[in-house]
Amino acid sequence: MPQTLFTLILFDVAALVYALALGLGLSDAVSVREHLLAGMLASVLIIFTHVLVIFYLIGTGLDIREAVEENDALAKKYIPLTRRLKKKVFPLACFATLLIIVASLLGAEVHSRLIPAPGAETALPLRQVGGWWVHLVFSSLALCVNAAAFVAEFRAVRKNREAIEEINEWALTGHGG
């Protein structure tokens, strides 16, 4: 899972950087459409990654609990570990998801006022539309919080994977019953 998560994070970052670059270079209806689509893609990918990590930690936490519940020493070591990992990751992942949703909604609201009539050939007055900066501020905040969330998630998934490997080794050596 750590390699999969790392790959997903790379896709998320690439999509977000692409959407940001398009947003900073808005000049016509085509660039507005491309930025909107890239932003939606980045948002969906990021939300997917956070939800995947949340469900992964829930599912593996239950598996770990089930595997070690009959061994007090292992239960005392691994059950609190899974709780700590979830306690570190869940609030940050949920807040990062919320910020991405808010930034996306604010961006959609700004872009709804930028969509020109069909066949419009003129450049758009992009910076004359009020509120674009609110979308930029929330997007920047979401970018920072998501970066922190991705780091926390990657560390948690790596520690969780190490715990699973230790438990598997214990079970394979004949102690797992």
Backbone as CSV, one residue per row, in Angstrom:
resi,resn,N_x,N_y,N_z,CA_x,CA_y,CA_z,C_x,C_y,C_z
1,MET,0.808,-1.212,0.000,0.000,0.000,0.000,0.849,1.273,0.000
2,PRO,1.991,1.315,0.692,2.768,2.566,0.651,3.159,2.985,-0.769
3,GLN,3.518,2.010,-1.618,3.887,2.352,-2.989,2.678,2.857,-3.766
4,THR,1.543,2.225,-3.559,0.310,2.654,-4.216,-0.063,4.054,-3.769
5,LEU,0.020,4.296,-2.478,-0.310,5.623,-1.957,0.643,6.673,-2.509
6,PHE,1.918,6.347,-2.563,2.898,7.292,-3.099,2.571,7.634,-4.559
7,THR,2.206,6.624,-5.335,1.833,6.850,-6.736,0.594,7.728,-6.836
8,LEU,-0.403,7.446,-6.017,-1.616,8.275,-6.013,-1.299,9.716,-5.630
9,ILE,-0.450,9.892,-4.644,-0.076,11.245,-4.218,0.630,11.977,-5.357
10,LEU,1.486,11.285,-6.089,2.152,11.914,-7.235,1.139,12.355,-8.288
11,PHE,0.148,11.508,-8.577,-0.909,11.890,-9.513,-1.700,13.085,-8.983
12,ASP,-2.003,13.060,-7.684,-2.744,14.170,-7.072,-1.980,15.480,-7.203
13,VAL,-0.706,15.431,-6.881,0.125,16.642,-6.945,0.226,17.136,-8.386
14,ALA,0.437,16.221,-9.321,0.532,16.613,-10.733,-0.767,17.265,-11.205
15,ALA,-1.904,16.672,-10.852,-3.195,17.238,-11.254,-3.417,18.603,-10.621
16,LEU,-3.038,18.734,-9.358,-3.219,20.009,-8.660,-2.303,21.093,-9.229
17,VAL,-1.072,20.746,-9.502,-0.134,21.722,-10.088,-0.610,22.137,-11.479
18,TYR,-1.109,21.191,-12.245,-1.634,21.501,-13.576,-2.830,22.446,-13.475
19,ALA,-3.753,22.155,-12.563,-4.918,23.027,-12.378,-4.490,24.416,-11.921
20,LEU,-3.517,24.482,-11.027,-3.014,25.772,-10.550,-2.375,26.564,-11.688
21,ALA,-1.558,25.898,-12.479,-0.909,26.581,-13.607,-1.945,27.110,-14.592
22,LEU,-2.957,26.312,-14.872,-4.020,26.776,-15.764,-4.765,27.956,-15.157
23,GLY,-5.009,27.896,-13.853,-5.729,28.978,-13.185,-4.967,30.288,-13.196
24,LEU,-3.662,30.203,-13.069,-2.855,31.427,-13.076,-2.722,32.016,-14.474
25,GLY,-3.004,31.215,-15.492,-2.877,31.702,-16.862,-4.194,31.876,-17.590
26,LEU,-5.276,32.073,-16.866,-6.580,32.231,-17.511,-6.583,33.441,-18.437
27,SER,-7.109,33.227,-19.660,-7.170,34.348,-20.592,-8.387,34.306,-21.499
28,ASP,-8.955,33.139,-21.709,-10.105,33.045,-22.600,-11.015,31.905,-22.143
29,ALA,-12.091,31.693,-22.900,-13.081,30.681,-22.524,-12.477,29.280,-22.487
30,VAL,-11.570,28.993,-23.387,-10.945,27.664,-23.421,-10.114,27.436,-22.164
31,SER,-9.345,28.436,-21.753,-8.514,28.272,-20.558,-9.372,28.153,-19.301
32,VAL,-10.519,28.847,-19.288,-11.438,28.723,-18.149,-11.974,27.300,-18.069
33,ARG,-12.402,26.767,-19.222,-12.942,25.405,-19.250,-11.883,24.389,-18.830
34,GLU,-10.675,24.524,-19.358,-9.603,23.585,-19.021,-9.241,23.654,-17.538
35,HIS,-9.206,24.866,-16.983,-8.908,25.020,-15.555,-10.006,24.383,-14.710
36,LEU,-11.244,24.607,-15.092,-12.370,24.039,-14.349,-12.311,22.514,-14.370
37,LEU,-12.073,21.938,-15.542,-11.999,20.475,-15.648,-10.790,19.911,-14.903
38,ALA,-9.649,20.579,-15.026,-8.450,20.121,-14.313,-8.646,20.221,-12.805
39,GLY,-9.288,21.288,-12.356,-9.568,21.447,-10.928,-10.506,20.372,-10.411
40,MET,-11.534,20.056,-11.210,-12.463,18.994,-10.798,-11.754,17.644,-10.740
41,LEU,-10.913,17.371,-11.735,-10.154,16.113,-11.739,-9.232,16.033,-10.528
42,ALA,-8.508,17.107,-10.267,-7.602,17.126,-9.110,-8.380,16.916,-7.817
43,SER,-9.520,17.570,-7.690,-10.332,17.440,-6.472,-10.802,16.007,-6.264
44,VAL,-11.300,15.394,-7.321,-11.789,14.015,-7.218,-10.643,13.065,-6.861
45,LEU,-9.495,13.236,-7.497,-8.345,12.373,-7.193,-7.887,12.529,-5.745
46,ILE,-7.836,13.757,-5.281,-7.391,14.016,-3.907,-8.374,13.432,-2.899
47,ILE,-9.655,13.663,-3.125,-10.669,13.121,-2.215,-10.609,11.593,-2.221
48,PHE,-10.466,10.995,-3.399,-10.346,9.541,-3.499,-9.177,9.030,-2.660
49,THR,-8.047,9.699,-2.755,-6.859,9.268,-2.015,-7.095,9.329,-0.513
50,HIS,-7.666,10.425,-0.034,-7.922,10.545,1.407,-8.911,9.481,1.886
51,VAL,-9.973,9.270,1.136,-10.978,8.274,1.534,-10.380,6.869,1.490
52,LEU,-9.554,6.599,0.493,-8.892,5.301,0.405,-8.034,5.038,1.638
53,VAL,-7.268,6.030,2.054,-6.411,5.872,3.235,-7.262,5.652,4.483
54,ILE,-8.329,6.413,4.627,-9.205,6.262,5.793,-9.757,4.838,5.860
55,PHE,-10.291,4.347,4.744,-10.853,2.998,4.745,-9.769,1.929,4.893
56,TYR,-8.599,2.166,4.343,-7.490,1.227,4.504,-7.120,1.098,5.982
57,LEU,-6.996,2.227,6.670,-6.632,2.176,8.091,-7.739,1.551,8.937
58,ILE,-8.989,1.799,8.578,-10.095,1.161,9.303,-10.053,-0.351,9.091
59,GLY,-9.960,-0.765,7.835,-9.976,-2.196,7.515,-8.793,-2.953,8.082
60,THR,-7.599,-2.409,7.915,-6.421,-3.104,8.438,-6.385,-3.041,9.960
61,GLY,-6.935,-1.986,10.526,-7.021,-1.904,11.987,-7.872,-3.031,12.549
62,LEU,-8.989,-3.305,11.877,-9.842,-4.420,12.306,-9.130,-5.759,12.119
63,ASP,-8.429,-5.907,11.007,-7.679,-7.146,10.769,-6.584,-7.347,11.811
64,ILE,-5.876,-6.282,12.132,-4.819,-6.364,13.145,-5.415,-6.742,14.496
65,ARG,-6.510,-6.098,14.867,-7.165,-6.409,16.140,-7.544,-7.889,16.189
66,GLU,-8.137,-8.370,15.128,-8.560,-9.768,15.079,-7.362,-10.723,15.164
67,ALA,-6.268,-10.359,14.526,-5.091,-11.233,14.500,-4.385,-11.317,15.846
68,VAL,-4.442,-10.254,16.643,-3.652,-10.223,17.884,-4.492,-10.280,19.154
69,GLU,-5.800,-10.340,19.027,-6.646,-10.222,20.215,-6.433,-11.332,21.249
70,GLU,-5.936,-12.481,20.834,-5.737,-13.579,21.779,-4.341,-13.594,22.393
71,ASN,-3.496,-12.681,21.992,-2.146,-12.582,22.540,-2.023,-11.209,23.197
72,ASP,-1.999,-11.210,24.535,-2.014,-9.937,25.268,-0.844,-9.026,24.922
73,ALA,0.347,-9.585,24.771,1.521,-8.755,24.473,1.373,-8.068,23.115
74,LEU,0.936,-8.836,22.127,0.747,-8.246,20.796,-0.429,-7.272,20.782
75,ALA,-1.482,-7.622,21.487,-2.646,-6.731,21.539,-2.275,-5.392,22.163
76,LYS,-1.479,-5.445,23.232,-1.058,-4.196,23.892,-0.139,-3.358,23.005
77,LYS,0.558,-4.012,22.094,1.471,-3.280,21.210,0.754,-2.733,19.971
78,TYR,-0.051,-3.558,19.325,-0.564,-3.189,18.001,-1.929,-2.506,18.008
79,ILE,-2.795,-2.850,18.929,-4.111,-2.195,18.944,-3.977,-0.706,19.253
80,PRO,-3.201,-0.322,20.265,-3.002,1.126,20.480,-2.293,1.811,19.305
81,LEU,-1.407,1.083,18.629,-0.725,1.656,17.466,-1.738,2.026,16.384
82,THR,-2.646,1.107,16.085,-3.631,1.406,15.039,-4.525,2.573,15.448
83,ARG,-4.854,2.652,16.721,-5.665,3.793,17.198,-4.903,5.106,17.052
84,ARG,-3.624,5.090,17.413,-2.804,6.314,17.288,-2.689,6.753,15.831
85,LEU,-2.487,5.802,14.957,-2.366,6.140,13.535,-3.655,6.777,13.020
86,LYS,-4.777,6.180,13.384,-6.061,6.745,12.944,-6.304,8.113,13.564
87,LYS,-5.922,8.256,14.826,-6.111,9.535,15.521,-5.287,10.655,14.882
88,LYS,-4.115,10.317,14.364,-3.274,11.308,13.690,-3.804,11.645,12.298
89,VAL,-4.260,10.641,11.585,-4.593,10.816,10.172,-6.021,11.309,9.934
90,PHE,-6.992,10.745,10.625,-8.384,11.029,10.289,-8.753,12.505,10.350
91,PRO,-8.430,13.237,11.417,-8.824,14.658,11.441,-8.193,15.457,10.303
92,LEU,-6.936,15.213,10.045,-6.237,15.952,8.996,-6.771,15.573,7.614
93,ALA,-6.997,14.297,7.381,-7.529,13.848,6.088,-8.932,14.399,5.851
94,CYS,-9.751,14.406,6.883,-11.112,14.941,6.745,-11.100,16.447,6.519
95,PHE,-10.242,17.166,7.238,-10.148,18.615,7.060,-9.599,18.946,5.674
96,ALA,-8.609,18.187,5.213,-8.055,18.402,3.871,-9.120,18.161,2.807
97,THR,-9.919,17.125,2.995,-11.011,16.836,2.068,-12.028,17.969,2.064
98,LEU,-12.380,18.440,3.240,-13.329,19.550,3.342,-12.800,20.795,2.636
99,LEU,-11.538,21.114,2.837,-10.959,22.295,2.190,-10.937,22.158,0.670
100,ILE,-10.647,20.982,0.166,-10.662,20.773,-1.289,-12.076,20.967,-1.827
101,ILE,-13.063,20.463,-1.109,-14.450,20.628,-1.547,-14.829,22.104,-1.553
102,VAL,-14.500,22.825,-0.486,-14.819,24.258,-0.411,-14.095,25.029,-1.512
103,ALA,-12.809,24.756,-1.709,-12.052,25.445,-2.761,-12.659,25.163,-4.135
104,SER,-13.085,23.930,-4.361,-13.703,23.572,-5.639,-15.029,24.290,-5.835
105,LEU,-15.832,24.321,-4.794,-17.122,25.014,-4.892,-16.931,26.505,-5.126
106,LEU,-15.972,27.092,-4.432,-15.691,28.515,-4.649,-15.187,28.759,-6.069
107,GLY,-14.355,27.875,-6.560,-13.875,28.003,-7.935,-14.998,27.862,-8.942
108,ALA,-15.884,26.916,-8.716,-17.023,26.748,-9.618,-17.916,27.986,-9.596
109,GLU,-18.065,28.578,-8.427,-18.883,29.799,-8.326,-18.238,30.940,-9.099
110,VAL,-16.939,31.105,-8.967,-16.234,32.163,-9.712,-16.339,31.902,-11.209
111,HIS,-16.092,30.665,-11.610,-16.121,30.355,-13.037,-17.523,30.445,-13.620
112,SER,-18.548,30.268,-12.807,-19.911,30.396,-13.331,-20.179,31.818,-13.811
113,ARG,-19.458,32.779,-13.277,-19.608,34.166,-13.725,-18.656,34.505,-14.868
114,LEU,-17.816,33.573,-15.264,-16.847,33.822,-16.331,-17.236,33.185,-17.651
115,ILE,-18.212,32.316,-17.625,-18.552,31.579,-18.835,-19.188,32.541,-19.834
116,PRO,-18.561,32.741,-20.983,-19.093,33.684,-21.968,-20.231,33.067,-22.779
117,ALA,-20.931,33.909,-23.485,-21.989,33.435,-24.373,-21.361,32.602,-25.484
118,PRO,-22.104,31.657,-26.036,-21.552,30.844,-27.125,-21.060,31.733,-28.270
119,GLY,-19.883,31.421,-28.762,-19.327,32.167,-29.877,-18.634,33.451,-29.488
120,ALA,-18.505,33.732,-28.201,-17.844,34.969,-27.781,-16.379,34.900,-28.184
121,GLU,-15.920,35.906,-28.848,-14.551,35.934,-29.358,-13.636,36.824,-28.534
122,THR,-14.184,37.559,-27.602,-13.375,38.523,-26.867,-12.734,37.885,-25.653
123,ALA,-11.671,38.494,-25.201,-11.007,38.034,-23.980,-11.910,38.311,-22.786
124,LEU,-11.789,37.496,-21.799,-12.640,37.642,-20.615,-12.019,38.619,-19.621
125,PRO,-12.839,39.368,-18.929,-12.325,40.268,-17.880,-12.097,39.499,-16.589
126,LEU,-11.129,38.595,-16.595,-10.989,37.618,-15.520,-10.778,38.233,-14.149
127,ARG,-9.918,39.205,-14.045,-9.619,39.748,-12.728,-10.626,40.816,-12.306
128,GLN,-11.627,41.080,-13.148,-12.667,42.027,-12.769,-13.822,41.335,-12.051
129,VAL,-13.839,40.026,-12.101,-14.881,39.273,-11.415,-14.529,39.224,-9.939
130,GLY,-15.431,39.713,-9.101,-15.173,39.724,-7.665,-15.136,38.329,-7.077
131,GLY,-14.322,38.136,-6.097,-14.298,36.877,-5.366,-13.302,35.858,-5.861
132,TRP,-12.632,36.105,-6.989,-11.664,35.124,-7.487,-10.554,34.881,-6.476
133,TRP,-10.223,35.915,-5.732,-9.124,35.802,-4.768,-9.508,34.895,-3.597
134,VAL,-10.812,34.814,-3.281,-11.254,33.914,-2.204,-10.979,32.465,-2.622
135,HIS,-11.279,32.156,-3.884,-10.985,30.824,-4.415,-9.481,30.555,-4.360
136,LEU,-8.688,31.546,-4.717,-7.229,31.397,-4.693,-6.718,31.164,-3.272
137,VAL,-7.251,31.918,-2.310,-6.827,31.759,-0.911,-7.199,30.369,-0.395
138,PHE,-8.447,29.941,-0.639,-8.864,28.618,-0.168,-8.105,27.505,-0.894
139,SER,-7.831,27.704,-2.167,-7.057,26.703,-2.909,-5.640,26.600,-2.360
140,SER,-5.048,27.738,-2.036,-3.694,27.736,-1.460,-3.687,27.075,-0.088
141,LEU,-4.691,27.399,0.728,-4.810,26.771,2.044,-5.026,25.266,1.895
142,ALA,-5.892,24.885,0.963,-6.146,23.466,0.719,-4.881,22.757,0.260
143,LEU,-4.099,23.426,-0.556,-2.839,22.849,-1.023,-1.910,22.555,0.148
144,CYS,-1.775,23.506,1.057,-0.889,23.325,2.221,-1.395,22.225,3.152
145,VAL,-2.688,22.247,3.455,-3.257,21.247,4.366,-3.194,19.858,3.734
146,ASN,-3.443,19.777,2.430,-3.360,18.479,1.761,-1.941,17.953,1.736
147,ALA,-0.968,18.824,1.578,0.432,18.383,1.628,0.741,17.784,2.995
148,ALA,0.299,18.463,4.056,0.513,17.943,5.412,-0.233,16.626,5.609
149,ALA,-1.456,16.546,5.091,-2.241,15.317,5.223,-1.580,14.162,4.479
150,PHE,-1.077,14.432,3.281,-0.415,13.369,2.518,0.823,12.850,3.236
151,VAL,1.581,13.734,3.840,2.769,13.304,4.597,2.336,12.426,5.775
152,ALA,1.334,12.885,6.534,0.844,12.114,7.686,0.273,10.771,7.241
153,GLU,-0.475,10.772,6.146,-1.064,9.531,5.651,0.015,8.548,5.201
154,PHE,1.000,9.047,4.493,2.066,8.160,4.019,2.813,7.535,5.190
155,ARG,3.130,8.347,6.191,3.822,7.815,7.376,2.964,6.780,8.097
156,ALA,1.678,7.071,8.244,0.777,6.149,8.942,0.627,4.841,8.176
157,VAL,0.464,4.936,6.874,0.317,3.724,6.063,1.597,2.894,6.115
158,ARG,2.743,3.542,6.088,4.017,2.824,6.175,4.148,2.117,7.529
159,LYS,3.830,2.818,8.634,3.900,2.188,9.962,2.887,1.056,10.078
160,ASN,1.714,1.259,9.520,0.678,0.240,9.547,1.138,-0.999,8.779
161,ARG,1.758,-0.785,7.632,2.266,-1.896,6.831,3.369,-2.649,7.579
162,GLU,4.244,-1.921,8.254,5.294,-2.558,9.055,4.682,-3.420,10.152
163,ALA,3.626,-2.926,10.788,2.948,-3.702,11.831,2.350,-4.978,11.251
164,ILE,1.731,-4.864,10.094,1.149,-6.042,9.447,2.237,-7.064,9.120
165,GLU,3.361,-6.602,8.623,4.460,-7.522,8.298,5.005,-8.202,9.551
166,GLU,5.112,-7.474,10.660,5.571,-8.072,11.917,4.581,-9.125,12.411
167,ILE,3.308,-8.815,12.327,2.278,-9.771,12.764,2.286,-10.998,11.856
168,ASN,2.424,-10.795,10.558,2.500,-11.928,9.628,3.710,-12.808,9.927
169,GLU,4.840,-12.189,10.206,6.053,-12.944,10.557,5.817,-13.758,11.829
170,TRP,5.189,-13.145,12.813,4.867,-13.834,14.068,3.955,-15.027,13.794
171,ALA,2.953,-14.816,12.941,2.007,-15.895,12.637,2.676,-17.017,11.843
172,LEU,3.559,-16.662,10.932,4.218,-17.673,10.098,5.247,-18.504,10.858
173,THR,5.772,-17.982,11.947,6.754,-18.747,12.727,6.085,-19.752,13.649
174,GLY,4.783,-19.883,13.523,4.074,-20.888,14.302,3.452,-20.384,15.574
175,HIS,3.588,-19.099,15.842,3.003,-18.557,17.063,1.560,-18.126,16.862
176,GLY,1.133,-18.092,15.627,-0.208,-17.602,15.342,-1.286,-18.644,15.479
177,GLY,-0.919,-19.857,15.746,-1.815,-20.855,16.121,-2.520,-21.670,15.183
